[in-house]
Amino acid sequence: MTGYQEVVTDPSYRGQMVAMTYPLIGNYGVNPLDEESAQPHVRGFIIEELSPLPSNWRAQKGLEEYLAHWKIPGIQGIDTRALTRHLREKGAMKCCLSTDPALSVEDAVEKAKGGCGVVGMDFVKEVTAPKAYPWDPEDRLSRKWTIVKGDGHGVVREADGEIYEVLPPVKHRIVAYDFGIKLNILRQLRQAGFQVTVVPAATSAKDALALNPEGIFLSNGPGDPAALGYIHEIVKGLMGRKPIFGICLGHQLLSYAFGGKTFKLKFGHHGGNQPVKDLETGKVAITSQNHNFASDPDSLPSNVKVTHINLNDGTVEGLRHTEMSIFSVQYHPEAAPGPHDADYFFGEFSKLIEESRNA
């Protein structure tokens, strides 16, 4: 129902087409504040019905106009719920979406079969930052993305009508590896008291540590984690040097750095209603997820503990190293527009850094 703009601008969808299950999409339009990156990354967008008249005070344009501006093809009139059931039975599939009326069904099928898919693909190199930069939420552009300093009373209201919380003081300096990082992760990190320097995916461990961070964050991102051998080695070089927190692809890359591996899921985990159980507390959180691969628990060494599992299929959703200050989750605690059951992990990262500093 909501979050379609966040979906199309999430770098983790690089190289994929996305079908939205809810039948009416686009009813509240799009606006710059709800983007997760500077541009859409989906290869195509598939819906049942496009809302022809967006109605929301924050809307600056319609979804169709937005996708056309970025030359992202979309199609409506598809029974996306039937499509979803088909994918649930057969697994994720390659797809062809064409504007050529002369293209035959047979040719379209052959084009789909010849598509690259996601297995073995390194899409990280297409979405990572070209150079390191400090993410400063106090410049004018970023203030609109996050929160602004106020008078200490908790909330301030800007002239544009948006409401922003007061930024807390900086407690920790960290380096965030950009494998396709979402803006809401950067917002959440700053809201948890982190000063963030974002670095490209291929930044060596030596160069990252030379920035003298108190912790390392490994972001989400697209493609097959098995294809990122150069990043596996970088993460190995960071282990034991600084506390590390990984989300989604960052979680999978830690699996490889630990000596484990991942496997391809039949149809992946996508959407905002995935139940995850914390094996230590027994609590269940409803989570937002977007991944096609999962960590293989049988491949992990004995000093790596599975902390969370998916209640739908029992796959690994969280890991923690028993000897080093490292933990990760497969899902998205920063989910926008939600759910927010798991946003406490940013506070857990802060505590881990404090414990490491004291030790």
Steps between C-alpha positions, in 0.01 A plus 500: 500500500782737590873514449507460123736795459734357763492167312587637157786713641647224721841406349445141620253456209768574239463258209149387598143568398251543782132408514287671767234273650258771614266570204503884499838676495594867471211655690720737706747587223873546556721759667876548558477427874396136452785389274752247632766609249548759230321301228287190433688171463229254393516377140121502472189560714194273482163593652129420476371858473664844500320770693442771234461784747745503794364680804732595785626834628860374472469380137706688241424278201332174406667159495467464121666838439775411746582166337484653151751767605748227594409284196382211718234293317183413684194293417148492648203275444686197638328275755789538742343281768476211252858578393608489864339158551674375184838620629431342840451165328766517228759729661647832389518524121668693225273744318471703182314831494484665157344805333540342155158386368671295231683283751351150499429302814761245396768768451410659832544165676841454337605850608391420855696175502806687380479754780781511756284435809660549841703180555870571463441872441698785660258793488673666796756659268212674320348662809785568744628854560786606269697646792483534878294779652374610842124470528411828664130538582549868578549616143184627335439199275546243774296692754198424288594133510539476871459722801613848599635649818231672702460666834517182706126452534493189286336615178537795264293588196662642188336750267428229245266331746716194564561394861852409611633363827793661679835340419680344798866583561759288319617207714696286255684541171449213256583400144207372294580282198270591212391183321177677401422679825149635559457857617279392787788293639710817505215687668460232766873484566514876556190489718676237713795735554739384228717730291529318167767496230377304197764314298484314165453123501858425390664710775777293657491414868821700543348815350178464700689452827724798415189718549517398868136393538360353818287255302434361152157475339436268202200608294232335292548461126405309182615184326658172604722511813701205367618717208662755732823322589695824513264627772522170694873567539444861605255395773743232622760775541258702715397216732642532848625852434178694567140416598299411189126513424361367171155525341368284212784465247737608777370205704562260210851636442580436865392139447771464235758684712425256784575211262140415413291538187153589374238332281234625261145509637217372280316833486680708760357700785335826398255735668420642840337205682775245560489347853840457666568330833780606735639168624642658817183674622228307316348827379359528149537811285321582177769611257557648157715285274644500149749225425539209260778315685535366855790398722564127528509422876675165446795677336571733792777435755420414861586850625218655294154474651164523322297755699186544288296281264218559254182335630368435149784277383753476785780677310771701676407861577773601746857409598737587783867412548566358847860626523504823300272806510305416187128452436267521202138468390360392164199732517455879508468663843498840323192410291320792339206530520519213752463283705730631774507202739875453454635856500662438840797336322656841439504548877650152536783604267565805718513281812740259329738787420479629859574153638795462264632842597475420871666161451 
